[in-house]
Amino acid sequence: MASFKKYRVGGKFKLSHIDPGDTPFCEGDEASQRAEVDALAVELDELQDLLHAEGRRKLLLVLQGMDTSGKDGTVRWVFSRTSPLGVRVSAFKAPTVDERARDYLWRCHAVVPRTGEIMVWNRSHYEDVLVPVVEGWIDKAEAKRRYAQINDFERLLTETGTVVVKCMLHIDKDEQRERLQARIDTPGKQWKFSMDDLEVRTKWSAYQQAYQNALGATSTDHAPWYVVPANSKRHRNVMIAQLLVKTMRQMKLKAPPPDPALKGMIVK
């Protein structure tokens, strides 16, 4: 059984030491891996039911990664068997004019999970310590302030009943090239392609360093980061599904006790 310890960010973490092509959580052939994802998705649905029934806590899954790293695919497969009533997804795009007029965490507060809910952020507040750093819009001092503010924000969430799981989907530059080319070559997928993707790709090394700095500064005991080798889409799905199931099992979720007033009641 593979361990998450190697992929949890901490200590003298180096993003370059994690091979995007690793598949430690995949066992057996393709069919058995797909079956495992499905079984984990079913268990996630059962655990979400308990989360809702308990009515005290919530879970936030943060997904970050370079373009084509598989954030949409992760949501599609990992939550394929979960009731849409219990899972919400919020995708963070470039800030609007209204959002830019406020602090960068303002839009995040509006989409934190409700009690009993799983919330998935497709990109997140971490965009504000990645893009501005790479583009030179903020200096090192401001980036450091934002790391501290993010840690405080996530501490607020955890201290008010939110379990935070953060996953960086790690692919290499060759894998991204193949995925971008596939979008260009497939008419039905061209809508996913943007010329901006190519511009960002020219800054690959700068983004890897920005991720290195941000993950190292914001992986805490209350909100740890996990680097998910994601060249293999099936491995990405299996690893994240296992991580979520493990996390929710450790929450020891319980439905409310039976109501004594209902004992012996017969519906006619």
ROLOMI-660926 format. One record per residue (C-alpha): residue number from 1; chain; x, y, z. Coordinates in Angstrom, 3 decimals. Layout:
N
+------+-------+----------+----------+----------+
: resi : chain :       px :       py :       pz :
+------+-------+----------+----------+----------+
:  NUM :     A :        X :        Y :        Z :
...
+------+-------+----------+----------+----------+
//
This chain:
268
+------+-------+----------+----------+----------+
: resi : chain :       px :       py :       pz :
+------+-------+----------+----------+----------+
:    1 :     A :    0.000 :    0.000 :    0.000 :
:    2 :     A :    1.434 :    3.357 :   -1.081 :
:    3 :     A :    1.967 :    6.051 :    1.522 :
:    4 :     A :    0.904 :    9.693 :    1.277 :
:    5 :     A :    3.852 :   10.727 :    3.431 :
:    6 :     A :    6.243 :   11.143 :    0.494 :
:    7 :     A :    3.790 :   13.431 :   -1.298 :
:    8 :     A :    2.813 :   15.613 :    1.661 :
:    9 :     A :    4.664 :   18.925 :    1.474 :
:   10 :     A :    6.844 :   19.708 :    4.457 :
:   11 :     A :   10.406 :   20.118 :    5.679 :
:   12 :     A :   12.932 :   20.521 :    2.892 :
:   13 :     A :   10.341 :   19.960 :    0.175 :
:   14 :     A :   11.441 :   20.185 :   -3.455 :
:   15 :     A :    8.819 :   19.990 :   -6.174 :
:   16 :     A :   11.480 :   18.771 :   -8.601 :
:   17 :     A :   11.988 :   15.676 :   -6.429 :
:   18 :     A :    8.472 :   14.441 :   -7.241 :
:   19 :     A :    8.293 :   12.601 :  -10.573 :
:   20 :     A :    5.032 :   13.524 :  -12.378 :
:   21 :     A :    5.155 :   10.079 :  -14.011 :
:   22 :     A :    5.057 :    8.155 :  -10.720 :
:   23 :     A :    2.069 :    5.843 :  -10.220 :
:   24 :     A :    2.495 :    4.447 :   -6.683 :
:   25 :     A :   -1.222 :    4.325 :   -5.929 :
:   26 :     A :   -2.158 :    2.342 :   -9.050 :
:   27 :     A :   -2.256 :   -1.431 :   -8.701 :
:   28 :     A :   -3.325 :   -4.081 :  -11.180 :
:   29 :     A :   -4.494 :   -3.527 :  -14.752 :
:   30 :     A :   -6.569 :   -0.709 :  -16.176 :
:   31 :     A :   -9.864 :   -2.445 :  -15.431 :
:   32 :     A :   -9.017 :   -2.958 :  -11.761 :
:   33 :     A :   -7.876 :    0.665 :  -11.428 :
:   34 :     A :  -11.148 :    1.907 :  -12.899 :
:   35 :     A :  -13.040 :   -0.410 :  -10.569 :
:   36 :     A :  -11.146 :    1.017 :   -7.596 :
:   37 :     A :  -12.000 :    4.590 :   -8.557 :
:   38 :     A :  -15.650 :    3.592 :   -8.830 :
:   39 :     A :  -15.615 :    1.828 :   -5.445 :
:   40 :     A :  -13.945 :    4.833 :   -3.819 :
:   41 :     A :  -16.497 :    7.147 :   -5.448 :
:   42 :     A :  -19.307 :    5.063 :   -3.968 :
:   43 :     A :  -17.712 :    5.249 :   -0.512 :
:   44 :     A :  -17.288 :    9.007 :   -0.895 :
:   45 :     A :  -21.024 :    9.248 :   -1.538 :
:   46 :     A :  -21.712 :    7.291 :    1.657 :
:   47 :     A :  -19.297 :    9.445 :    3.648 :
:   48 :     A :  -20.837 :   12.622 :    2.273 :
:   49 :     A :  -24.254 :   11.385 :    3.436 :
:   50 :     A :  -22.821 :   11.035 :    6.945 :
:   51 :     A :  -21.205 :   14.468 :    6.701 :
:   52 :     A :  -24.593 :   15.950 :    5.855 :
:   53 :     A :  -26.430 :   13.941 :    8.511 :
:   54 :     A :  -23.941 :   14.916 :   11.215 :
:   55 :     A :  -24.514 :   18.578 :   10.369 :
:   56 :     A :  -21.422 :   19.998 :   12.096 :
:   57 :     A :  -18.481 :   19.958 :    9.716 :
:   58 :     A :  -17.582 :   20.462 :    6.070 :
:   59 :     A :  -14.761 :   19.618 :    3.674 :
:   60 :     A :  -12.879 :   21.811 :    1.200 :
:   61 :     A :  -10.817 :   20.258 :   -1.594 :
:   62 :     A :   -8.440 :   22.690 :   -3.311 :
:   63 :     A :   -7.181 :   21.654 :   -6.767 :
:   64 :     A :   -4.251 :   23.529 :   -8.277 :
:   65 :     A :   -2.065 :   22.741 :  -11.268 :
:   66 :     A :   -0.761 :   23.961 :  -14.581 :
:   67 :     A :   -3.076 :   24.122 :  -17.600 :
:   68 :     A :   -4.241 :   20.613 :  -18.664 :
:   69 :     A :   -3.186 :   19.058 :  -15.333 :
:   70 :     A :   -6.631 :   17.521 :  -14.940 :
:   71 :     A :   -8.623 :   19.579 :  -12.464 :
:   72 :     A :  -11.893 :   19.124 :  -14.374 :
:   73 :     A :  -11.214 :   15.425 :  -14.913 :
:   74 :     A :  -10.552 :   14.916 :  -11.221 :
:   75 :     A :  -13.960 :   16.334 :  -10.330 :
:   76 :     A :  -15.663 :   14.282 :  -13.045 :
:   77 :     A :  -14.226 :   10.934 :  -11.941 :
:   78 :     A :  -13.643 :   11.230 :   -8.203 :
:   79 :     A :  -17.155 :   12.532 :   -7.557 :
:   80 :     A :  -18.848 :   10.475 :  -10.270 :
:   81 :     A :  -21.062 :    8.649 :   -7.767 :
:   82 :     A :  -21.635 :   11.460 :   -5.287 :
:   83 :     A :  -24.989 :   13.211 :   -5.109 :
:   84 :     A :  -24.795 :   16.704 :   -6.645 :
:   85 :     A :  -26.797 :   17.870 :   -3.628 :
:   86 :     A :  -23.770 :   17.260 :   -1.430 :
:   87 :     A :  -20.919 :   18.530 :   -3.608 :
:   88 :     A :  -20.392 :   22.012 :   -5.040 :
:   89 :     A :  -17.644 :   23.134 :   -7.406 :
:   90 :     A :  -16.364 :   26.672 :   -7.814 :
:   91 :     A :  -13.965 :   27.539 :  -10.628 :
:   92 :     A :  -11.701 :   30.531 :  -10.051 :
:   93 :     A :  -11.108 :   32.546 :  -13.212 :
:   94 :     A :   -9.237 :   35.831 :  -13.623 :
:   95 :     A :  -10.663 :   38.318 :  -11.098 :
:   96 :     A :  -13.499 :   40.507 :  -12.316 :
:   97 :     A :  -13.453 :   44.301 :  -11.965 :
:   98 :     A :  -15.695 :   43.975 :   -8.917 :
:   99 :     A :  -13.405 :   41.373 :   -7.348 :
:  100 :     A :  -10.255 :   43.394 :   -8.029 :
:  101 :     A :  -11.812 :   46.308 :   -6.147 :
:  102 :     A :  -11.663 :   44.197 :   -2.958 :
:  103 :     A :   -9.015 :   42.172 :   -1.158 :
:  104 :     A :   -7.968 :   39.024 :   -3.004 :
:  105 :     A :   -9.578 :   36.695 :   -0.452 :
:  106 :     A :  -12.981 :   38.388 :   -0.644 :
:  107 :     A :  -14.278 :   36.156 :   -3.423 :
:  108 :     A :  -13.127 :   33.059 :   -1.546 :
:  109 :     A :  -15.261 :   33.738 :    1.529 :
:  110 :     A :  -18.363 :   33.707 :   -0.661 :
:  111 :     A :  -17.812 :   30.093 :   -1.757 :
:  112 :     A :  -16.537 :   28.321 :    1.348 :
:  113 :     A :  -18.413 :   25.053 :    2.023 :
:  114 :     A :  -21.631 :   25.047 :    3.995 :
:  115 :     A :  -22.138 :   22.701 :    6.928 :
:  116 :     A :  -22.471 :   19.112 :    5.727 :
:  117 :     A :  -21.075 :   19.904 :    2.293 :
:  118 :     A :  -18.037 :   19.017 :    0.202 :
:  119 :     A :  -16.743 :   22.021 :   -1.716 :
:  120 :     A :  -14.215 :   21.748 :   -4.553 :
:  121 :     A :  -12.198 :   24.738 :   -5.698 :
:  122 :     A :  -10.977 :   24.374 :   -9.282 :
:  123 :     A :   -8.042 :   26.755 :   -8.904 :
:  124 :     A :   -8.300 :   28.928 :   -5.835 :
:  125 :     A :   -6.882 :   31.780 :   -3.748 :
:  126 :     A :   -3.460 :   30.350 :   -4.647 :
:  127 :     A :   -3.757 :   31.958 :   -8.058 :
:  128 :     A :   -2.995 :   35.186 :   -6.189 :
:  129 :     A :    0.450 :   33.943 :   -5.144 :
:  130 :     A :    1.244 :   32.362 :   -8.510 :
:  131 :     A :    0.241 :   34.600 :  -11.421 :
:  132 :     A :    1.150 :   37.936 :   -9.730 :
:  133 :     A :    4.518 :   36.503 :   -8.673 :
:  134 :     A :    5.410 :   35.187 :  -12.127 :
:  135 :     A :    4.193 :   38.356 :  -13.848 :
:  136 :     A :    6.072 :   40.571 :  -11.401 :
:  137 :     A :    2.932 :   42.357 :  -10.185 :
:  138 :     A :    3.919 :   41.805 :   -6.537 :
:  139 :     A :    7.359 :   41.635 :   -4.949 :
:  140 :     A :    8.786 :   39.020 :   -2.586 :
:  141 :     A :    7.716 :   40.944 :    0.486 :
:  142 :     A :    4.102 :   41.100 :   -0.667 :
:  143 :     A :    4.152 :   37.402 :   -1.622 :
:  144 :     A :    5.383 :   36.578 :    1.883 :
:  145 :     A :    2.574 :   38.654 :    3.412 :
:  146 :     A :    0.036 :   36.823 :    1.278 :
:  147 :     A :    1.387 :   33.410 :    2.335 :
:  148 :     A :    0.837 :   34.437 :    5.964 :
:  149 :     A :   -2.648 :   35.768 :    5.200 :
:  150 :     A :   -3.573 :   32.545 :    3.424 :
:  151 :     A :   -2.360 :   30.484 :    6.373 :
:  152 :     A :   -4.497 :   32.613 :    8.704 :
:  153 :     A :   -7.509 :   32.309 :    6.375 :
:  154 :     A :   -7.216 :   28.535 :    6.269 :
:  155 :     A :   -6.763 :   28.402 :   10.040 :
:  156 :     A :  -10.032 :   30.326 :   10.372 :
:  157 :     A :  -11.740 :   27.729 :    8.183 :
:  158 :     A :  -10.386 :   24.749 :   10.088 :
:  159 :     A :  -11.153 :   26.283 :   13.485 :
:  160 :     A :  -14.767 :   26.745 :   12.394 :
:  161 :     A :  -15.297 :   23.152 :   11.278 :
:  162 :     A :  -13.831 :   22.891 :    7.787 :
:  163 :     A :  -11.378 :   20.119 :    6.911 :
:  164 :     A :   -9.050 :   21.427 :    4.187 :
:  165 :     A :   -7.338 :   19.125 :    1.659 :
:  166 :     A :   -5.043 :   20.745 :   -0.929 :
:  167 :     A :   -3.768 :   18.884 :   -4.001 :
:  168 :     A :   -1.297 :   20.161 :   -6.565 :
:  169 :     A :   -1.739 :   18.132 :   -9.787 :
:  170 :     A :    1.832 :   17.700 :  -10.998 :
:  171 :     A :    2.481 :   17.088 :  -14.702 :
:  172 :     A :    5.639 :   17.621 :  -16.729 :
:  173 :     A :    6.106 :   19.928 :  -19.683 :
:  174 :     A :    6.069 :   17.128 :  -22.279 :
:  175 :     A :    2.764 :   15.796 :  -20.951 :
:  176 :     A :    1.267 :   19.265 :  -21.153 :
:  177 :     A :    2.482 :   19.627 :  -24.744 :
:  178 :     A :    0.734 :   16.369 :  -25.711 :
:  179 :     A :   -2.508 :   17.391 :  -24.012 :
:  180 :     A :   -2.523 :   20.842 :  -25.593 :
:  181 :     A :   -1.811 :   19.328 :  -29.002 :
:  182 :     A :   -4.652 :   16.861 :  -28.530 :
:  183 :     A :   -7.017 :   19.755 :  -27.896 :
:  184 :     A :   -5.850 :   21.516 :  -31.053 :
:  185 :     A :   -6.110 :   18.353 :  -33.161 :
:  186 :     A :   -9.575 :   17.355 :  -31.924 :
:  187 :     A :  -12.339 :   19.669 :  -33.220 :
:  188 :     A :  -14.634 :   18.697 :  -30.366 :
:  189 :     A :  -12.043 :   19.779 :  -27.820 :
:  190 :     A :  -10.758 :   22.968 :  -29.412 :
:  191 :     A :  -13.052 :   25.025 :  -27.200 :
:  192 :     A :  -10.778 :   24.034 :  -24.281 :
:  193 :     A :   -7.744 :   25.582 :  -25.966 :
:  194 :     A :   -6.672 :   29.183 :  -25.546 :
:  195 :     A :   -3.712 :   30.977 :  -27.082 :
:  196 :     A :   -2.996 :   32.218 :  -23.563 :
:  197 :     A :   -2.091 :   28.617 :  -22.683 :
:  198 :     A :    0.924 :   28.893 :  -24.987 :
:  199 :     A :    1.996 :   32.194 :  -23.428 :
:  200 :     A :    1.842 :   30.706 :  -19.925 :
:  201 :     A :    3.749 :   27.667 :  -21.170 :
:  202 :     A :    6.741 :   29.849 :  -22.069 :
:  203 :     A :    7.004 :   30.661 :  -18.331 :
:  204 :     A :    6.981 :   27.028 :  -17.201 :
:  205 :     A :   10.109 :   27.248 :  -15.055 :
:  206 :     A :    8.911 :   30.427 :  -13.349 :
:  207 :     A :    5.607 :   28.788 :  -12.484 :
:  208 :     A :    7.335 :   25.693 :  -11.121 :
:  209 :     A :    9.378 :   27.937 :   -8.830 :
:  210 :     A :    6.281 :   29.887 :   -7.797 :
:  211 :     A :    4.556 :   26.626 :   -6.909 :
:  212 :     A :    7.620 :   25.477 :   -5.006 :
:  213 :     A :    7.602 :   28.659 :   -2.920 :
:  214 :     A :    3.851 :   28.794 :   -2.351 :
:  215 :     A :    3.449 :   25.141 :   -1.393 :
:  216 :     A :    6.417 :   25.250 :    0.942 :
:  217 :     A :    5.136 :   28.377 :    2.692 :
:  218 :     A :    1.504 :   27.287 :    3.059 :
:  219 :     A :    1.581 :   23.554 :    3.818 :
:  220 :     A :    0.554 :   23.509 :    7.466 :
:  221 :     A :   -0.664 :   20.945 :    9.970 :
:  222 :     A :   -4.173 :   22.345 :    9.679 :
:  223 :     A :   -4.152 :   22.572 :    5.858 :
:  224 :     A :   -1.433 :   20.403 :    4.293 :
:  225 :     A :   -0.490 :   20.276 :    0.622 :
:  226 :     A :   -0.147 :   17.022 :   -1.310 :
:  227 :     A :    1.665 :   16.802 :   -4.648 :
:  228 :     A :   -0.194 :   14.365 :   -6.914 :
:  229 :     A :    1.819 :   12.840 :   -9.778 :
:  230 :     A :   -0.673 :   13.437 :  -12.591 :
:  231 :     A :    0.879 :   12.418 :  -15.902 :
:  232 :     A :   -1.332 :    9.344 :  -15.523 :
:  233 :     A :   -4.959 :   10.428 :  -15.298 :
:  234 :     A :   -6.006 :    7.167 :  -13.640 :
:  235 :     A :   -3.280 :    7.508 :  -11.022 :
:  236 :     A :   -4.384 :   11.079 :  -10.339 :
:  237 :     A :   -7.957 :    9.930 :   -9.793 :
:  238 :     A :   -7.044 :    6.939 :   -7.616 :
:  239 :     A :   -4.670 :    8.916 :   -5.415 :
:  240 :     A :   -7.037 :   11.812 :   -4.775 :
:  241 :     A :  -10.004 :    9.504 :   -4.186 :
:  242 :     A :   -7.953 :    7.481 :   -1.694 :
:  243 :     A :   -6.805 :   10.661 :    0.041 :
:  244 :     A :  -10.357 :   11.970 :    0.404 :
:  245 :     A :  -11.712 :    8.644 :    1.659 :
:  246 :     A :   -8.878 :    8.380 :    4.173 :
:  247 :     A :   -9.459 :   11.953 :    5.345 :
:  248 :     A :  -13.201 :   11.482 :    5.776 :
:  249 :     A :  -12.769 :    8.158 :    7.557 :
:  250 :     A :  -10.474 :    9.905 :   10.029 :
:  251 :     A :  -13.214 :   12.457 :   10.683 :
:  252 :     A :  -15.199 :    9.584 :   12.294 :
:  253 :     A :  -18.462 :   10.902 :   10.948 :
:  254 :     A :  -21.629 :    9.707 :   12.677 :
:  255 :     A :  -25.305 :   10.138 :   11.970 :
:  256 :     A :  -27.419 :   11.567 :   14.812 :
:  257 :     A :  -28.647 :    8.994 :   17.359 :
:  258 :     A :  -32.093 :    7.453 :   16.810 :
:  259 :     A :  -35.042 :    9.523 :   17.971 :
:  260 :     A :  -36.747 :    7.695 :   20.883 :
:  261 :     A :  -40.039 :    9.319 :   19.903 :
:  262 :     A :  -40.027 :    7.323 :   16.665 :
:  263 :     A :  -39.605 :    3.921 :   18.313 :
:  264 :     A :  -42.502 :    1.670 :   17.386 :
:  265 :     A :  -44.140 :    4.265 :   15.149 :
:  266 :     A :  -46.162 :    2.747 :   12.311 :
:  267 :     A :  -46.875 :    4.721 :    9.150 :
:  268 :     A :  -50.441 :    4.082 :    7.938 :
+------+-------+----------+----------+----------+
//
